[in-house]
Amino acid sequence: MSIKCTIIIQKEEAWYVATDVSSGVASQGKTIDESIENLKEALSLYYEDNEPEISSDVFVTTMEVAV
């Protein structure tokens, strides 16, 4: 089985941190590709013990906030 995940990648100092929006599982790497590959492995391990919640109602957007 495979599932689609929505992820966020953030640069934190010398590392890229990839986080799955749905589960909150995160992993890191020295490159974007490495962080994604590490996240795939982490999610595989996570879903061995947890049933995926499949939702087709995911909307991703950006917004601007005055500060």
mmCIF file of the N, C-alpha and C atoms, coordinates in Angstrom:
data_MODEL
# 
_entry.id   MODEL 
# 
loop_
_atom_site.group_PDB 
_atom_site.id 
_atom_site.type_symbol 
_atom_site.label_atom_id 
_atom_site.label_alt_id 
_atom_site.label_comp_id 
_atom_site.label_asym_id 
_atom_site.label_entity_id 
_atom_site.label_seq_id 
_atom_site.pdbx_PDB_ins_code 
_atom_site.Cartn_x 
_atom_site.Cartn_y 
_atom_site.Cartn_z 
_atom_site.occupancy 
_atom_site.B_iso_or_equiv 
_atom_site.pdbx_formal_charge 
_atom_site.auth_seq_id 
_atom_site.auth_comp_id 
_atom_site.auth_asym_id 
_atom_site.auth_atom_id 
_atom_site.pdbx_PDB_model_num 
ATOM 1   N N  . MET A 1 1  ? 0.848  -1.173 0.000  1.00 0.00 ? 1  MET A N  1 
ATOM 2   C CA . MET A 1 1  ? 0.000  0.000  0.000  1.00 0.00 ? 1  MET A CA 1 
ATOM 3   C C  . MET A 1 1  ? 0.889  1.231  0.000  1.00 0.00 ? 1  MET A C  1 
ATOM 4   N N  . SER A 1 2  ? 0.404  2.273  -0.612 1.00 0.00 ? 2  SER A N  1 
ATOM 5   C CA . SER A 1 2  ? 1.112  3.557  -0.552 1.00 0.00 ? 2  SER A CA 1 
ATOM 6   C C  . SER A 1 2  ? 0.091  4.656  -0.265 1.00 0.00 ? 2  SER A C  1 
ATOM 7   N N  . ILE A 1 3  ? 0.558  5.708  0.366  1.00 0.00 ? 3  ILE A N  1 
ATOM 8   C CA . ILE A 1 3  ? -0.297 6.855  0.658  1.00 0.00 ? 3  ILE A CA 1 
ATOM 9   C C  . ILE A 1 3  ? 0.433  8.110  0.184  1.00 0.00 ? 3  ILE A C  1 
ATOM 10  N N  . LYS A 1 4  ? -0.332 9.150  -0.081 1.00 0.00 ? 4  LYS A N  1 
ATOM 11  C CA . LYS A 1 4  ? 0.245  10.445 -0.437 1.00 0.00 ? 4  LYS A CA 1 
ATOM 12  C C  . LYS A 1 4  ? 0.307  11.298 0.818  1.00 0.00 ? 4  LYS A C  1 
ATOM 13  N N  . CYS A 1 5  ? 1.406  11.989 0.978  1.00 0.00 ? 5  CYS A N  1 
ATOM 14  C CA . CYS A 1 5  ? 1.615  12.826 2.154  1.00 0.00 ? 5  CYS A CA 1 
ATOM 15  C C  . CYS A 1 5  ? 1.878  14.259 1.726  1.00 0.00 ? 5  CYS A C  1 
ATOM 16  N N  . THR A 1 6  ? 1.398  15.179 2.517  1.00 0.00 ? 6  THR A N  1 
ATOM 17  C CA . THR A 1 6  ? 1.720  16.593 2.336  1.00 0.00 ? 6  THR A CA 1 
ATOM 18  C C  . THR A 1 6  ? 2.807  16.912 3.344  1.00 0.00 ? 6  THR A C  1 
ATOM 19  N N  . ILE A 1 7  ? 3.942  17.404 2.853  1.00 0.00 ? 7  ILE A N  1 
ATOM 20  C CA . ILE A 1 7  ? 5.060  17.668 3.749  1.00 0.00 ? 7  ILE A CA 1 
ATOM 21  C C  . ILE A 1 7  ? 5.506  19.120 3.659  1.00 0.00 ? 7  ILE A C  1 
ATOM 22  N N  . ILE A 1 8  ? 6.132  19.556 4.732  1.00 0.00 ? 8  ILE A N  1 
ATOM 23  C CA . ILE A 1 8  ? 6.728  20.884 4.817  1.00 0.00 ? 8  ILE A CA 1 
ATOM 24  C C  . ILE A 1 8  ? 8.225  20.678 5.023  1.00 0.00 ? 8  ILE A C  1 
ATOM 25  N N  . ILE A 1 9  ? 9.031  21.423 4.293  1.00 0.00 ? 9  ILE A N  1 
ATOM 26  C CA . ILE A 1 9  ? 10.480 21.353 4.468  1.00 0.00 ? 9  ILE A CA 1 
ATOM 27  C C  . ILE A 1 9  ? 10.963 22.735 4.891  1.00 0.00 ? 9  ILE A C  1 
ATOM 28  N N  . GLN A 1 10 ? 11.686 22.776 6.006  1.00 0.00 ? 10 GLN A N  1 
ATOM 29  C CA . GLN A 1 10 ? 12.208 24.035 6.530  1.00 0.00 ? 10 GLN A CA 1 
ATOM 30  C C  . GLN A 1 10 ? 13.712 23.916 6.712  1.00 0.00 ? 10 GLN A C  1 
ATOM 31  N N  . LYS A 1 11 ? 14.420 24.983 6.420  1.00 0.00 ? 11 LYS A N  1 
ATOM 32  C CA . LYS A 1 11 ? 15.871 25.026 6.652  1.00 0.00 ? 11 LYS A CA 1 
ATOM 33  C C  . LYS A 1 11 ? 16.100 25.514 8.070  1.00 0.00 ? 11 LYS A C  1 
ATOM 34  N N  . GLU A 1 12 ? 16.816 24.718 8.848  1.00 0.00 ? 12 GLU A N  1 
ATOM 35  C CA . GLU A 1 12 ? 17.148 25.081 10.226 1.00 0.00 ? 12 GLU A CA 1 
ATOM 36  C C  . GLU A 1 12 ? 18.656 24.954 10.399 1.00 0.00 ? 12 GLU A C  1 
ATOM 37  N N  . GLU A 1 13 ? 19.329 26.076 10.400 1.00 0.00 ? 13 GLU A N  1 
ATOM 38  C CA . GLU A 1 13 ? 20.788 26.143 10.449 1.00 0.00 ? 13 GLU A CA 1 
ATOM 39  C C  . GLU A 1 13 ? 21.376 25.316 9.312  1.00 0.00 ? 13 GLU A C  1 
ATOM 40  N N  . ALA A 1 14 ? 22.112 24.242 9.599  1.00 0.00 ? 14 ALA A N  1 
ATOM 41  C CA . ALA A 1 14 ? 22.774 23.460 8.550  1.00 0.00 ? 14 ALA A CA 1 
ATOM 42  C C  . ALA A 1 14 ? 21.927 22.284 8.072  1.00 0.00 ? 14 ALA A C  1 
ATOM 43  N N  . TRP A 1 15 ? 20.693 22.149 8.561  1.00 0.00 ? 15 TRP A N  1 
ATOM 44  C CA . TRP A 1 15 ? 19.861 20.982 8.257  1.00 0.00 ? 15 TRP A CA 1 
ATOM 45  C C  . TRP A 1 15 ? 18.554 21.403 7.589  1.00 0.00 ? 15 TRP A C  1 
ATOM 46  N N  . TYR A 1 16 ? 18.008 20.486 6.795  1.00 0.00 ? 16 TYR A N  1 
ATOM 47  C CA . TYR A 1 16 ? 16.655 20.627 6.267  1.00 0.00 ? 16 TYR A CA 1 
ATOM 48  C C  . TYR A 1 16 ? 15.774 19.668 7.056  1.00 0.00 ? 16 TYR A C  1 
ATOM 49  N N  . VAL A 1 17 ? 14.662 20.166 7.558  1.00 0.00 ? 17 VAL A N  1 
ATOM 50  C CA . VAL A 1 17 ? 13.739 19.349 8.341  1.00 0.00 ? 17 VAL A CA 1 
ATOM 51  C C  . VAL A 1 17 ? 12.460 19.168 7.537  1.00 0.00 ? 17 VAL A C  1 
ATOM 52  N N  . ALA A 1 18 ? 12.113 17.912 7.269  1.00 0.00 ? 18 ALA A N  1 
ATOM 53  C CA . ALA A 1 18 ? 10.897 17.579 6.531  1.00 0.00 ? 18 ALA A CA 1 
ATOM 54  C C  . ALA A 1 18 ? 9.881  17.033 7.523  1.00 0.00 ? 18 ALA A C  1 
ATOM 55  N N  . THR A 1 19 ? 8.658  17.578 7.487  1.00 0.00 ? 19 THR A N  1 
ATOM 56  C CA . THR A 1 19 ? 7.602  17.186 8.419  1.00 0.00 ? 19 THR A CA 1 
ATOM 57  C C  . THR A 1 19 ? 6.343  16.831 7.645  1.00 0.00 ? 19 THR A C  1 
ATOM 58  N N  . ASP A 1 20 ? 5.746  15.685 7.972  1.00 0.00 ? 20 ASP A N  1 
ATOM 59  C CA . ASP A 1 20 ? 4.472  15.292 7.396  1.00 0.00 ? 20 ASP A CA 1 
ATOM 60  C C  . ASP A 1 20 ? 3.359  16.034 8.126  1.00 0.00 ? 20 ASP A C  1 
ATOM 61  N N  . VAL A 1 21 ? 2.528  16.756 7.390  1.00 0.00 ? 21 VAL A N  1 
ATOM 62  C CA . VAL A 1 21 ? 1.474  17.581 7.981  1.00 0.00 ? 21 VAL A CA 1 
ATOM 63  C C  . VAL A 1 21 ? 0.466  16.726 8.749  1.00 0.00 ? 21 VAL A C  1 
ATOM 64  N N  . SER A 1 22 ? 0.070  15.610 8.196  1.00 0.00 ? 22 SER A N  1 
ATOM 65  C CA . SER A 1 22 ? -0.984 14.795 8.780  1.00 0.00 ? 22 SER A CA 1 
ATOM 66  C C  . SER A 1 22 ? -0.568 14.116 10.086 1.00 0.00 ? 22 SER A C  1 
ATOM 67  N N  . SER A 1 23 ? 0.587  13.470 10.096 1.00 0.00 ? 23 SER A N  1 
ATOM 68  C CA . SER A 1 23 ? 1.007  12.690 11.260 1.00 0.00 ? 23 SER A CA 1 
ATOM 69  C C  . SER A 1 23 ? 1.904  13.461 12.213 1.00 0.00 ? 23 SER A C  1 
ATOM 70  N N  . GLY A 1 24 ? 2.565  14.506 11.725 1.00 0.00 ? 24 GLY A N  1 
ATOM 71  C CA . GLY A 1 24 ? 3.514  15.239 12.545 1.00 0.00 ? 24 GLY A CA 1 
ATOM 72  C C  . GLY A 1 24 ? 4.892  14.596 12.592 1.00 0.00 ? 24 GLY A C  1 
ATOM 73  N N  . VAL A 1 25 ? 5.077  13.480 11.879 1.00 0.00 ? 25 VAL A N  1 
ATOM 74  C CA . VAL A 1 25 ? 6.375  12.812 11.841 1.00 0.00 ? 25 VAL A CA 1 
ATOM 75  C C  . VAL A 1 25 ? 7.360  13.707 11.096 1.00 0.00 ? 25 VAL A C  1 
ATOM 76  N N  . ALA A 1 26 ? 8.577  13.820 11.637 1.00 0.00 ? 26 ALA A N  1 
ATOM 77  C CA . ALA A 1 26 ? 9.592  14.679 11.033 1.00 0.00 ? 26 ALA A CA 1 
ATOM 78  C C  . ALA A 1 26 ? 10.914 13.933 10.944 1.00 0.00 ? 26 ALA A C  1 
ATOM 79  N N  . SER A 1 27 ? 11.734 14.372 10.012 1.00 0.00 ? 27 SER A N  1 
ATOM 80  C CA . SER A 1 27 ? 13.090 13.859 9.873  1.00 0.00 ? 27 SER A CA 1 
ATOM 81  C C  . SER A 1 27 ? 13.947 14.960 9.270  1.00 0.00 ? 27 SER A C  1 
ATOM 82  N N  . GLN A 1 28 ? 15.250 14.767 9.275  1.00 0.00 ? 28 GLN A N  1 
ATOM 83  C CA . GLN A 1 28 ? 16.137 15.808 8.783  1.00 0.00 ? 28 GLN A CA 1 
ATOM 84  C C  . GLN A 1 28 ? 17.214 15.234 7.881  1.00 0.00 ? 28 GLN A C  1 
ATOM 85  N N  . GLY A 1 29 ? 17.880 16.125 7.165  1.00 0.00 ? 29 GLY A N  1 
ATOM 86  C CA . GLY A 1 29 ? 18.990 15.741 6.307  1.00 0.00 ? 29 GLY A CA 1 
ATOM 87  C C  . GLY A 1 29 ? 19.795 16.966 5.950  1.00 0.00 ? 29 GLY A C  1 
ATOM 88  N N  . LYS A 1 30 ? 20.983 16.730 5.420  1.00 0.00 ? 30 LYS A N  1 
ATOM 89  C CA . LYS A 1 30 ? 21.852 17.848 5.037  1.00 0.00 ? 30 LYS A CA 1 
ATOM 90  C C  . LYS A 1 30 ? 21.406 18.491 3.730  1.00 0.00 ? 30 LYS A C  1 
ATOM 91  N N  . THR A 1 31 ? 20.580 17.773 2.951  1.00 0.00 ? 31 THR A N  1 
ATOM 92  C CA . THR A 1 31 ? 20.005 18.312 1.722  1.00 0.00 ? 31 THR A CA 1 
ATOM 93  C C  . THR A 1 31 ? 18.503 18.096 1.753  1.00 0.00 ? 31 THR A C  1 
ATOM 94  N N  . ILE A 1 32 ? 17.790 18.769 0.862  1.00 0.00 ? 32 ILE A N  1 
ATOM 95  C CA . ILE A 1 32 ? 16.340 18.575 0.775  1.00 0.00 ? 32 ILE A CA 1 
ATOM 96  C C  . ILE A 1 32 ? 16.033 17.127 0.429  1.00 0.00 ? 32 ILE A C  1 
ATOM 97  N N  . ASP A 1 33 ? 16.738 16.587 -0.570 1.00 0.00 ? 33 ASP A N  1 
ATOM 98  C CA . ASP A 1 33 ? 16.494 15.199 -0.978 1.00 0.00 ? 33 ASP A CA 1 
ATOM 99  C C  . ASP A 1 33 ? 16.764 14.218 0.150  1.00 0.00 ? 33 ASP A C  1 
ATOM 100 N N  . GLU A 1 34 ? 17.821 14.444 0.907  1.00 0.00 ? 34 GLU A N  1 
ATOM 101 C CA . GLU A 1 34 ? 18.142 13.557 2.030  1.00 0.00 ? 34 GLU A CA 1 
ATOM 102 C C  . GLU A 1 34 ? 17.064 13.632 3.107  1.00 0.00 ? 34 GLU A C  1 
ATOM 103 N N  . SER A 1 35 ? 16.554 14.830 3.367  1.00 0.00 ? 35 SER A N  1 
ATOM 104 C CA . SER A 1 35 ? 15.505 14.961 4.388  1.00 0.00 ? 35 SER A CA 1 
ATOM 105 C C  . SER A 1 35 ? 14.229 14.254 3.947  1.00 0.00 ? 35 SER A C  1 
ATOM 106 N N  . ILE A 1 36 ? 13.920 14.306 2.648  1.00 0.00 ? 36 ILE A N  1 
ATOM 107 C CA . ILE A 1 36 ? 12.736 13.616 2.130  1.00 0.00 ? 36 ILE A CA 1 
ATOM 108 C C  . ILE A 1 36 ? 12.916 12.103 2.223  1.00 0.00 ? 36 ILE A C  1 
ATOM 109 N N  . GLU A 1 37 ? 14.076 11.604 1.837  1.00 0.00 ? 37 GLU A N  1 
ATOM 110 C CA . GLU A 1 37 ? 14.333 10.161 1.921  1.00 0.00 ? 37 GLU A CA 1 
ATOM 111 C C  . GLU A 1 37 ? 14.269 9.684  3.368  1.00 0.00 ? 37 GLU A C  1 
ATOM 112 N N  . ASN A 1 38 ? 14.839 10.457 4.291  1.00 0.00 ? 38 ASN A N  1 
ATOM 113 C CA . ASN A 1 38 ? 14.783 10.093 5.708  1.00 0.00 ? 38 ASN A CA 1 
ATOM 114 C C  . ASN A 1 38 ? 13.357 10.124 6.231  1.00 0.00 ? 38 ASN A C  1 
ATOM 115 N N  . LEU A 1 39 ? 12.561 11.079 5.751  1.00 0.00 ? 39 LEU A N  1 
ATOM 116 C CA . LEU A 1 39 ? 11.160 11.144 6.167  1.00 0.00 ? 39 LEU A CA 1 
ATOM 117 C C  . LEU A 1 39 ? 10.373 9.943  5.642  1.00 0.00 ? 39 LEU A C  1 
ATOM 118 N N  . LYS A 1 40 ? 10.651 9.520  4.407  1.00 0.00 ? 40 LYS A N  1 
ATOM 119 C CA . LYS A 1 40 ? 9.985  8.328  3.871  1.00 0.00 ? 40 LYS A CA 1 
ATOM 120 C C  . LYS A 1 40 ? 10.232 7.124  4.772  1.00 0.00 ? 40 LYS A C  1 
ATOM 121 N N  . GLU A 1 41 ? 11.479 6.956  5.197  1.00 0.00 ? 41 GLU A N  1 
ATOM 122 C CA . GLU A 1 41 ? 11.814 5.837  6.081  1.00 0.00 ? 41 GLU A CA 1 
ATOM 123 C C  . GLU A 1 41 ? 11.106 5.975  7.429  1.00 0.00 ? 41 GLU A C  1 
ATOM 124 N N  . ALA A 1 42 ? 11.108 7.182  7.982  1.00 0.00 ? 42 ALA A N  1 
ATOM 125 C CA . ALA A 1 42 ? 10.458 7.416  9.267  1.00 0.00 ? 42 ALA A CA 1 
ATOM 126 C C  . ALA A 1 42 ? 8.953  7.152  9.183  1.00 0.00 ? 42 ALA A C  1 
ATOM 127 N N  . LEU A 1 43 ? 8.327  7.572  8.079  1.00 0.00 ? 43 LEU A N  1 
ATOM 128 C CA . LEU A 1 43 ? 6.888  7.340  7.915  1.00 0.00 ? 43 LEU A CA 1 
ATOM 129 C C  . LEU A 1 43 ? 6.582  5.864  7.738  1.00 0.00 ? 43 LEU A C  1 
ATOM 130 N N  . SER A 1 44 ? 7.428  5.139  7.029  1.00 0.00 ? 44 SER A N  1 
ATOM 131 C CA . SER A 1 44 ? 7.229  3.696  6.884  1.00 0.00 ? 44 SER A CA 1 
ATOM 132 C C  . SER A 1 44 ? 7.233  3.016  8.242  1.00 0.00 ? 44 SER A C  1 
ATOM 133 N N  . LEU A 1 45 ? 8.176  3.393  9.078  1.00 0.00 ? 45 LEU A N  1 
ATOM 134 C CA . LEU A 1 45 ? 8.241  2.828  10.430 1.00 0.00 ? 45 LEU A CA 1 
ATOM 135 C C  . LEU A 1 45 ? 7.037  3.259  11.267 1.00 0.00 ? 45 LEU A C  1 
ATOM 136 N N  . TYR A 1 46 ? 6.646  4.514  11.147 1.00 0.00 ? 46 TYR A N  1 
ATOM 137 C CA . TYR A 1 46 ? 5.497  5.026  11.896 1.00 0.00 ? 46 TYR A CA 1 
ATOM 138 C C  . TYR A 1 46 ? 4.226  4.270  11.540 1.00 0.00 ? 46 TYR A C  1 
ATOM 139 N N  . TYR A 1 47 ? 4.002  4.049  10.243 1.00 0.00 ? 47 TYR A N  1 
ATOM 140 C CA . TYR A 1 47 ? 2.765  3.410  9.800  1.00 0.00 ? 47 TYR A CA 1 
ATOM 141 C C  . TYR A 1 47 ? 2.773  1.900  9.977  1.00 0.00 ? 47 TYR A C  1 
ATOM 142 N N  . GLU A 1 48 ? 3.898  1.321  10.401 1.00 0.00 ? 48 GLU A N  1 
ATOM 143 C CA . GLU A 1 48 ? 3.887  -0.097 10.788 1.00 0.00 ? 48 GLU A CA 1 
ATOM 144 C C  . GLU A 1 48 ? 3.016  -0.293 12.016 1.00 0.00 ? 48 GLU A C  1 
ATOM 145 N N  . ASP A 1 49 ? 2.976  0.720  12.897 1.00 0.00 ? 49 ASP A N  1 
ATOM 146 C CA . ASP A 1 49 ? 2.230  0.628  14.154 1.00 0.00 ? 49 ASP A CA 1 
ATOM 147 C C  . ASP A 1 49 ? 0.972  1.487  14.190 1.00 0.00 ? 49 ASP A C  1 
ATOM 148 N N  . ASN A 1 50 ? 0.765  2.334  13.188 1.00 0.00 ? 50 ASN A N  1 
ATOM 149 C CA . ASN A 1 50 ? -0.373 3.255  13.194 1.00 0.00 ? 50 ASN A CA 1 
ATOM 150 C C  . ASN A 1 50 ? -1.107 3.182  11.861 1.00 0.00 ? 50 ASN A C  1 
ATOM 151 N N  . GLU A 1 51 ? -2.414 3.116  11.924 1.00 0.00 ? 51 GLU A N  1 
ATOM 152 C CA . GLU A 1 51 ? -3.244 3.082  10.720 1.00 0.00 ? 51 GLU A CA 1 
ATOM 153 C C  . GLU A 1 51 ? -3.273 4.473  10.081 1.00 0.00 ? 51 GLU A C  1 
ATOM 154 N N  . PRO A 1 52 ? -2.953 4.573  8.782  1.00 0.00 ? 52 PRO A N  1 
ATOM 155 C CA . PRO A 1 52 ? -3.017 5.889  8.145  1.00 0.00 ? 52 PRO A CA 1 
ATOM 156 C C  . PRO A 1 52 ? -4.437 6.425  8.082  1.00 0.00 ? 52 PRO A C  1 
ATOM 157 N N  . GLU A 1 53 ? -4.580 7.715  8.335  1.00 0.00 ? 53 GLU A N  1 
ATOM 158 C CA . GLU A 1 53 ? -5.871 8.376  8.185  1.00 0.00 ? 53 GLU A CA 1 
ATOM 159 C C  . GLU A 1 53 ? -5.889 9.013  6.808  1.00 0.00 ? 53 GLU A C  1 
ATOM 160 N N  . ILE A 1 54 ? -6.607 8.407  5.893  1.00 0.00 ? 54 ILE A N  1 
ATOM 161 C CA . ILE A 1 54 ? -6.663 8.885  4.518  1.00 0.00 ? 54 ILE A CA 1 
ATOM 162 C C  . ILE A 1 54 ? -7.741 9.960  4.417  1.00 0.00 ? 54 ILE A C  1 
ATOM 163 N N  . SER A 1 55 ? -7.344 11.137 3.955  1.00 0.00 ? 55 SER A N  1 
ATOM 164 C CA . SER A 1 55 ? -8.288 12.230 3.780  1.00 0.00 ? 55 SER A CA 1 
ATOM 165 C C  . SER A 1 55 ? -8.037 12.887 2.430  1.00 0.00 ? 55 SER A C  1 
ATOM 166 N N  . SER A 1 56 ? -9.083 13.068 1.676  1.00 0.00 ? 56 SER A N  1 
ATOM 167 C CA . SER A 1 56 ? -8.929 13.745 0.389  1.00 0.00 ? 56 SER A CA 1 
ATOM 168 C C  . SER A 1 56 ? -9.184 15.244 0.521  1.00 0.00 ? 56 SER A C  1 
ATOM 169 N N  . ASP A 1 57 ? -9.508 15.702 1.717  1.00 0.00 ? 57 ASP A N  1 
ATOM 170 C CA . ASP A 1 57 ? -9.824 17.107 1.943  1.00 0.00 ? 57 ASP A CA 1 
ATOM 171 C C  . ASP A 1 57 ? -8.626 17.863 2.496  1.00 0.00 ? 57 ASP A C  1 
ATOM 172 N N  . VAL A 1 58 ? -7.519 17.872 1.756  1.00 0.00 ? 58 VAL A N  1 
ATOM 173 C CA . VAL A 1 58 ? -6.327 18.605 2.167  1.00 0.00 ? 58 VAL A CA 1 
ATOM 174 C C  . VAL A 1 58 ? -6.150 19.792 1.237  1.00 0.00 ? 58 VAL A C  1 
ATOM 175 N N  . PHE A 1 59 ? -6.047 20.965 1.825  1.00 0.00 ? 59 PHE A N  1 
ATOM 176 C CA . PHE A 1 59 ? -5.851 22.182 1.057  1.00 0.00 ? 59 PHE A CA 1 
ATOM 177 C C  . PHE A 1 59 ? -4.592 22.877 1.584  1.00 0.00 ? 59 PHE A C  1 
ATOM 178 N N  . VAL A 1 60 ? -3.699 23.227 0.688  1.00 0.00 ? 60 VAL A N  1 
ATOM 179 C CA . VAL A 1 60 ? -2.464 23.898 1.067  1.00 0.00 ? 60 VAL A CA 1 
ATOM 180 C C  . VAL A 1 60 ? -2.426 25.243 0.358  1.00 0.00 ? 60 VAL A C  1 
ATOM 181 N N  . THR A 1 61 ? -2.137 26.276 1.129  1.00 0.00 ? 61 THR A N  1 
ATOM 182 C CA . THR A 1 61 ? -2.063 27.616 0.563  1.00 0.00 ? 61 THR A CA 1 
ATOM 183 C C  . THR A 1 61 ? -1.068 28.437 1.350  1.00 0.00 ? 61 THR A C  1 
ATOM 184 N N  . THR A 1 62 ? -0.814 29.631 0.917  1.00 0.00 ? 62 THR A N  1 
ATOM 185 C CA . THR A 1 62 ? 0.004  30.567 1.674  1.00 0.00 ? 62 THR A CA 1 
ATOM 186 C C  . THR A 1 62 ? -0.830 31.803 1.948  1.00 0.00 ? 62 THR A C  1 
ATOM 187 N N  . MET A 1 63 ? -0.430 32.568 2.945  1.00 0.00 ? 63 MET A N  1 
ATOM 188 C CA . MET A 1 63 ? -1.121 33.818 3.237  1.00 0.00 ? 63 MET A CA 1 
ATOM 189 C C  . MET A 1 63 ? -0.124 34.805 3.806  1.00 0.00 ? 63 MET A C  1 
ATOM 190 N N  . GLU A 1 64 ? -0.476 36.055 3.740  1.00 0.00 ? 64 GLU A N  1 
ATOM 191 C CA . GLU A 1 64 ? 0.368  37.113 4.251  1.00 0.00 ? 64 GLU A CA 1 
ATOM 192 C C  . GLU A 1 64 ? -0.298 37.746 5.454  1.00 0.00 ? 64 GLU A C  1 
ATOM 193 N N  . VAL A 1 65 ? 0.480  37.958 6.509  1.00 0.00 ? 65 VAL A N  1 
ATOM 194 C CA . VAL A 1 65 ? -0.038 38.542 7.738  1.00 0.00 ? 65 VAL A CA 1 
ATOM 195 C C  . VAL A 1 65 ? 0.810  39.758 8.088  1.00 0.00 ? 65 VAL A C  1 
ATOM 196 N N  . ALA A 1 66 ? 0.177  40.877 8.348  1.00 0.00 ? 66 ALA A N  1 
ATOM 197 C CA . ALA A 1 66 ? 0.904  42.082 8.742  1.00 0.00 ? 66 ALA A CA 1 
ATOM 198 C C  . ALA A 1 66 ? 1.391  41.919 10.164 1.00 0.00 ? 66 ALA A C  1 
ATOM 199 N N  . VAL A 1 67 ? 2.643  42.258 10.387 1.00 0.00 ? 67 VAL A N  1 
ATOM 200 C CA . VAL A 1 67 ? 3.199  42.177 11.755 1.00 0.00 ? 67 VAL A CA 1 
ATOM 201 C C  . VAL A 1 67 ? 3.842  43.491 12.149 1.00 0.00 ? 67 VAL A C  1 
# 
